[in-house]
Amino acid sequence: MKILVVQQKMIGDVLTSTILCEQIKKNIPNSQIHYLINTNTDAVVANNPYIDEIVYFKPEYKKNKLAFYHFLRSISKERYEVVIDVYSKLESMLITLFSGAGIRVSYEKWYSKFIYTHTHNYVRKGDTSVGLAIENRLALLKPIIPEIQFEVQPPKIYLTQQEKDEAKDFLEENSVNFSIPILMINVLGSSANKTYPLSYMAQILDSIAQQGEVNILFNYIPSQLKEVKKVYNLCAKETRSMILLDVFAPSLRSFLGLLSHCDALLGNEGGAVNMAKALNIPAFSIFSPWITKVAWETFPNNKQNEAVHLADFLPTHLEGKSVKQRKEEAEHLYSFFVPNLFTDRLTQFLDAKTFTHQ
């Protein structure tokens, strides 16, 4: 059975959806799985044993209709039997149509019945052991795996030993002390309304530094350096002495190598948190007030990880507000999400995962 899984989205989504490829391969061993992703997200799927071929959706397909048409023609030539469209947008709809697959699966939308043979009504509330983001994805497999199990392991990132060794050499060359904990800080979110206030983040880093000696690394890209330096300058002098600001990974794959040597990751919820979990690195994530925690916290019952949300402490601040309202008021809502609300939980997390290992 030749199957195309489509996920043209951000890194965290692409990584999370690899769980579909794994479940297909485990339940249908003779299947051939192609995974269609944006070109800038391949670092999290490289070497994945459950993916037979990566199909790249190139930036030019968005800009050039003729190039996109030629791409659609190449899809039709593959003769896929099944398409699992996790993205469910206009581009992926056209890809699904051109595939000619007999089984076409995606989420339930007003136009779904015209495109897909099977649809799933996205569940947004409920108790789950793996997170709604995972369960809704797995539900897309029911047309080909009717008895799909929702008790699954987190998706994984597959680094080579050479990549790990090169990352360790790089850390040693840049004065990282392996005799004390190494913390990776996801200091900025993917957007302003997903970024914990910089002054609050500095307070968190100061509280960490007060617990003991630690190497503090920042996850950022060059265009974010100005904002990152703001956090650095807001920290106490003692904290700044522990921050290795120049230890910077030039590529996503090299970042993963560095992350694999960290004792924990903490900071804004997002792709980096998913990557830490996929490398079995403990993660402490801070959710934006407008993001629904139950929908996007994956594997919440995993004792290795911790996540906090304003609703955990001050639910009345969010009552009666739609997602749109919360998003528009994110900056204001963040002002109530002071570090003192969850300092105890952060301290317990670090004591259990990091500082006790010195």
Steps between C-alpha positions, in 0.01 A plus 500: 500500500647834390407781738560875495485693829473876448613748767609836353529684826748611766775287650307395810203387292721311255676320784174418678344356184788253451310294754255418217780361287618286790154361573434422134830316468444301818144402408553458123862379475503469120381860448709755316477837675577836341494808725430838335647794695637851449871501414601690816365231733692193385749512789247342738418209266845410367595134559148412615469124439123521453521731198599350165521828311476870580309710246591868517251781449732775378443875556482554122176300485327778694635772273485336159175339383671316217759351736218394733314340211807298399531390862136386500565304182795326669271406789245345263773282346579343839166315502442522874227275636448707816550868586487615863469879485591637843545854366151536352548827310450598134844381387466162667146462369632538144781255575242252629283541192789461256624191683205301372509292820197285570516580873532869583487602867500836678313705760132580476438841341216646295674404175629160618232287338604630156866405543542214745353152531536501880507790747556543873320758710780670695449453875591811701411397854537190713730297722787335319816316592695618196349842424229600256755598236614138494158337527352707217790404275475132586126508427586572136639147474172325583400444135812284450560391862150463653628386840762773537628525857537838667756375753814586304848628567614855417645559153877469478787683336778277371851647535810313388783434743720724289254789542498450876880480517544814290255686723687395813832611350343836412369547855837415651677740263262773617572457871190302594574324829360145485548454877202730567149501349438631148168677448358605164268801522233551236522871569258622228179361358417472132319837521460788744169366630667166575798651683512516879583861603875554480524651849319196642733266312799680651350451848468127430862478390609686815310253717667208318847649548431532871449123528857414398758510225361430156580550131220705344463482121250705296305363204464776241563592138717796390201727430394462865835604650381849594212362708721229648751761615218686674434192714873459564537862612197474729662213691708546813878514461544155656244354259669659198825329599325165451343586163707391200343737250748423222433126502280515194398218263516612133245244384199319641674164479803633691261648760353154548850369560556761772159435651575128527773583754279723716356392834174686434330759284272769635322804366229590251283216374565420136707296260807488724294338777380233256858443386619459860231240565597320179859480626384383844620825660278621791306814408332773704275704271319830555181528296370823356164603657326479162613145419276219627720284720288183480516516120874554460669347805615164366543202733387695810523194724870455431657574841821610333341818363316796651284774348339810648219724377332807646180293526675268746526782752258782410222341292260788564720727285411288197135415570259600227777596257519340158832392352486809277452727801780334692730537202419869466555552874806276529736774618256612770430144613871422515538782756309287753713192431778600740785255571404469867190307395706199394844547659439207734411270211806612306723442803360150547551426131863613508569319827366178353646525150811713524663612821470161674720353222804713587 
